Amino acid sequence: MSFPSQRLRRLRQSAAMRGLVAETRLSAGSLILPAFVREGLSEPSPITSMPGVVQHSRDSLKRAAAEAVEAGVGGIMLFGVPEAHDATGSGAIDPEGILNVAIADVRAEVGDDLVVMSDVCLDEFTDHGHCGVLAEDGTVDNDATLELYAQMAVAQAAAGAHMLGPSGKMDGEVAVIRQALEDAGHVSTGIFAYSAKYASAFYGPFREAVNSQLKGDRRTYQMDMRNRREALAEVEADVLEGADMVMVKPAMTNLDVLADVAEFSPVPVGAYQISGEYAMIEAAAANGWIDRRASVTEALTAITRAGATSILTYWATDAARWIREDA
């Protein structure tokens, strides 16, 4: 049999050869660790739907942040879980609220060795679980919510966050937050916008993690997963409003969107490997159906290959250590 002169298998014959020509390379510094801190805890509390992930106490959160630095992780995204909830999510604005004190704790622990990020959203703090305040008819009031986001953003910046992650999907949120930061003198605080954030069935474990009080769903403000071009409009709007980075969420079901955004965006593009993705891989690995490390690495590589320059992943510290071991 006659073969063409180009045999593509030549470049696959050993691990060294495959590594030499690899087009996509994972970097520990591109990983961001999402972390939950719960008010009133003295010890970390396991999250049953996310084996290996916990609701941290303030002390255990500091240890996790230090471990992330040691592993070479690039950033940490903090989510607060308060003991009390109310209609306006007032704990999110309180300088002594759990998220704001946790930001200060972590910043004091790691300084500038880790990019300290924080979630700008009211869903963890409201007694109805929505990302904003409700109007009389029960819908989320976009503009009233923006006023609270502005206050929340300033409180987080004052606590020491390097970068804020507005995730509520209110129209105009980036512009309002940017203006509030400028007015308060926090001109160096970055904004990592959840620009292409889709409503998803895979958020379930996260809701356990933040003790969500959600009644109903968020489909009137999170994106419809059937829409692809709309993501570019969202990204364009957020960049014009002052976003320093943009995000696609969830990563797993939106790799096509991620590729579109990576090609289109003038600012760095991140992706969130969400709780449902984490839970599925951990469950399959625990049953011996897949290899955990290989599966996690493959998933992270796919997200990177699609165009993400940073990835929020609950495996950030583990994956960073694996990358160093393989270097």
C-alpha positions in Angstrom: 0.0 0.0 0.0 1.3 3.5 -0.9 1.2 6.1 1.8 1.5 9.9 1.5 4.8 11.4 2.7 3.1 13.1 5.6 2.3 10.6 8.4 0.6 12.6 11.1 1.3 9.9 13.7 5.0 10.8 13.6 4.3 13.7 16.1 2.4 11.5 18.5 4.9 8.7 19.1 6.0 9.7 22.7 5.0 11.9 25.6 8.0 14.1 24.9 7.1 14.5 21.2 3.4 15.2 22.0 4.5 17.8 24.6 6.9 19.4 22.1 4.2 20.1 19.6 1.2 20.7 21.8 -0.9 23.7 20.7 -2.6 24.2 24.0 -0.8 24.3 27.3 -2.4 24.7 30.8 -0.9 27.2 33.2 -1.3 27.2 36.9 -1.4 30.9 36.9 -4.5 31.0 34.7 -6.6 29.1 37.3 -9.0 30.8 39.7 -10.3 29.1 42.8 -14.0 29.8 43.7 -14.3 29.6 47.5 -17.3 29.8 49.9 -17.0 31.3 53.3 -19.9 30.9 55.8 -20.7 33.1 58.7 -20.5 31.5 62.1 -18.4 28.5 61.2 -15.5 27.4 63.4 -14.6 24.5 61.1 -15.2 24.0 57.4 -18.5 22.3 56.4 -18.5 19.8 53.6 -20.8 20.4 50.6 -22.5 17.1 49.9 -23.1 17.6 46.2 -19.5 18.8 45.7 -17.2 16.2 47.3 -14.0 17.8 48.3 -15.4 21.4 48.4 -16.4 23.0 51.6 -18.0 26.1 53.1 -15.0 27.6 54.8 -14.7 29.2 58.1 -12.7 32.5 58.1 -9.6 30.7 59.3 -9.9 27.8 56.9 -10.4 30.2 54.0 -7.1 31.9 54.8 -5.4 28.5 54.8 -7.0 27.6 51.4 -5.8 30.9 50.0 -2.3 30.3 51.2 -2.3 26.8 49.7 -3.5 28.2 46.4 -0.6 30.7 46.4 1.9 27.8 47.2 0.5 25.8 44.3 0.8 28.7 41.9 -2.9 29.4 41.4 -3.5 32.9 39.8 -6.7 34.0 41.6 -9.4 33.3 44.1 -13.1 34.3 43.7 -14.9 34.7 47.1 -18.6 34.0 47.8 -20.2 34.8 51.1 -22.8 32.8 52.9 -24.5 34.8 55.7 -26.5 33.5 58.6 -29.4 36.0 58.0 -31.2 36.9 54.8 -33.5 39.7 54.0 -35.4 41.2 51.1 -32.7 43.6 50.0 -29.6 41.5 50.9 -28.3 44.1 53.3 -25.5 41.8 54.5 -23.8 42.3 51.2 -23.3 46.0 51.9 -22.5 45.8 55.6 -18.7 46.4 56.0 -18.8 43.7 58.7 -20.8 41.3 56.6 -19.2 37.9 56.0 -18.1 38.5 52.4 -16.4 41.8 53.2 -14.6 40.6 56.2 -13.5 37.5 54.3 -12.1 39.7 51.5 -10.0 41.6 54.1 -8.9 38.3 55.7 -7.7 36.9 52.5 -6.0 40.1 51.3 -4.2 40.3 54.6 -3.1 36.7 54.2 -1.9 36.7 50.6 -1.3 40.4 49.8 -0.7 40.7 46.1 0.5 37.1 45.6 -3.0 36.1 44.6 -5.6 38.1 42.7 -8.4 38.4 45.2 -11.8 38.6 43.5 -15.3 38.8 45.0 -18.8 38.1 43.8 -21.0 41.2 43.3 -24.5 39.7 43.5 -27.3 39.7 46.0 -28.5 36.1 45.6 -26.5 34.7 48.5 -27.9 37.5 50.8 -31.6 37.8 49.8 -34.4 35.8 51.4 -35.9 35.1 48.0 -32.7 34.0 46.4 -32.8 36.4 43.4 -29.9 38.4 42.2 -31.6 41.7 42.9 -34.4 43.3 44.8 -38.0 42.6 43.8 -40.6 45.0 42.5 -44.2 44.8 43.8 -45.2 42.4 41.0 -42.4 40.0 42.0 -40.1 40.7 39.1 -36.5 41.7 39.7 -36.2 45.5 39.6 -33.2 46.1 37.4 -32.5 49.8 38.3 -33.2 49.5 42.0 -30.8 46.6 42.1 -28.0 48.6 40.4 -28.1 51.1 43.3 -27.3 48.3 45.7 -24.6 46.8 43.4 -22.8 50.1 43.5 -22.7 50.1 47.3 -21.7 46.5 47.3 -18.9 47.1 44.9 -17.5 50.0 46.9 -17.6 47.9 50.1 -15.7 45.1 48.5 -13.1 47.4 47.0 -12.7 49.1 50.4 -12.2 45.6 52.0 -9.3 45.0 49.6 -10.6 43.1 46.5 -8.4 43.5 43.5 -11.2 42.6 41.1 -14.9 42.5 41.3 -17.1 39.9 39.6 -20.6 41.3 38.9 -22.6 38.1 38.2 -26.2 39.3 38.6 -26.9 40.0 34.9 -28.6 43.3 35.4 -28.5 45.6 32.4 -26.0 48.4 33.0 -24.4 46.8 36.1 -20.8 47.3 34.8 -21.3 51.0 34.1 -22.8 51.7 37.5 -20.2 49.7 39.3 -17.3 51.4 37.4 -18.7 54.8 38.1 -19.2 54.0 41.8 -15.6 52.8 42.1 -14.3 55.9 40.3 -16.3 58.2 42.6 -15.0 56.4 45.7 -11.4 56.6 44.6 -11.0 52.9 43.8 -9.7 53.6 40.3 -7.4 50.5 40.3 -10.1 48.0 41.2 -10.8 45.7 38.2 -14.1 44.3 36.9 -14.4 40.8 35.7 -17.9 40.8 34.1 -20.0 37.7 33.8 -21.0 38.8 30.4 -22.2 35.6 28.7 -23.8 34.0 31.7 -26.5 31.5 30.7 -29.4 30.1 32.7 -28.4 26.5 33.3 -29.6 23.2 34.8 -26.0 22.6 36.0 -26.0 25.3 38.8 -27.7 23.0 41.3 -24.7 22.2 43.6 -23.7 25.8 43.8 -27.1 26.6 45.3 -26.3 24.2 48.1 -22.9 25.8 48.5 -24.4 29.2 49.1 -27.5 28.1 51.0 -29.7 29.6 48.3 -33.2 30.7 49.2 -34.2 30.8 45.5 -37.9 30.8 44.7 -38.6 30.4 41.0 -35.8 30.8 38.5 -33.5 33.4 36.9 -34.4 33.1 33.3 -35.7 36.7 32.9 -32.2 38.0 33.5 -29.7 35.2 32.7 -29.1 34.4 29.1 -31.1 31.8 27.1 -28.8 29.0 26.2 -30.3 28.7 22.7 -28.7 32.1 21.8 -25.2 32.4 20.5 -24.8 35.8 18.8 -26.4 37.5 21.8 -23.2 36.7 23.8 -21.2 39.0 21.6 -23.7 41.8 22.2 -23.4 41.3 26.0 -19.6 41.3 25.8 -19.5 44.4 23.7 -21.8 46.2 26.1 -19.8 45.3 29.2 -16.5 46.3 27.6 -17.9 49.6 26.6 -19.1 50.1 30.2 -15.7 49.5 31.6 -15.1 45.7 32.1 -11.5 44.7 32.3 -12.2 41.0 31.7 -15.2 39.1 30.5 -16.5 35.6 31.2 -18.5 32.8 29.7 -20.5 30.6 32.1 -21.0 27.7 32.1 -17.9 26.5 30.3 -18.9 23.0 29.5 -22.0 23.6 27.5 -20.8 26.8 25.8 -17.4 26.1 24.3 -18.6 27.4 20.9 -19.7 30.7 22.6 -16.3 30.8 24.4 -14.5 30.5 21.0 -16.6 33.3 19.5 -16.0 35.6 22.5 -12.3 34.9 22.5 -12.0 35.9 18.9 -14.2 38.9 19.3 -13.2 40.4 22.7 -10.5 43.1 23.1 -10.1 42.2 26.8 -9.0 38.9 28.4 -11.7 36.1 28.4 -12.4 33.8 31.3 -14.7 30.8 31.6 -16.3 29.2 34.7 -16.2 25.4 35.1 -19.3 25.3 37.2 -20.5 23.2 40.1 -22.5 20.8 38.1 -19.5 20.0 35.9 -17.4 19.4 39.0 -20.1 17.2 40.6 -20.5 15.0 37.5 -16.7 14.3 37.1 -16.2 13.7 40.8 -19.2 11.3 40.9 -18.0 9.3 37.9 -14.5 9.2 39.3 -15.7 8.0 42.7 -17.5 5.1 41.0 -14.4 4.2 39.0 -16.0 5.0 35.7 -13.4 7.6 34.7 -9.9 8.6 35.7 -10.2 11.7 37.8 -7.0 13.5 37.1 -7.1 12.7 33.4 -10.7 13.8 33.1 -10.2 17.1 34.9 -7.1 17.8 32.8 -8.9 17.1 29.6 -11.8 19.3 30.5 -9.5 22.2 31.5 -7.5 21.8 28.3 -10.7 21.9 26.2 -11.7 25.2 27.9 -8.3 26.6 27.3 -8.2 25.4 23.7 -11.6 27.2 23.1 -9.9 30.4 24.0 -10.1 31.0 27.8 -7.1 32.9 29.2 -8.4 32.2 32.8 -10.6 29.5 34.2 -12.6 29.4 37.4 -12.5 25.8 38.6 -13.0 24.1 41.9 -10.0 22.0 41.0 -7.7 25.0 40.8 -5.3 24.0 43.6 -5.2 20.4 42.6 -4.8 21.1 38.9 -2.0 23.7 39.6 -0.1 21.1 41.5 -0.5 18.5 38.7 0.7 21.1 36.1 3.8 21.6 38.2 4.4 17.9 38.6 4.1 17.4 34.8 6.4 20.4 34.0 
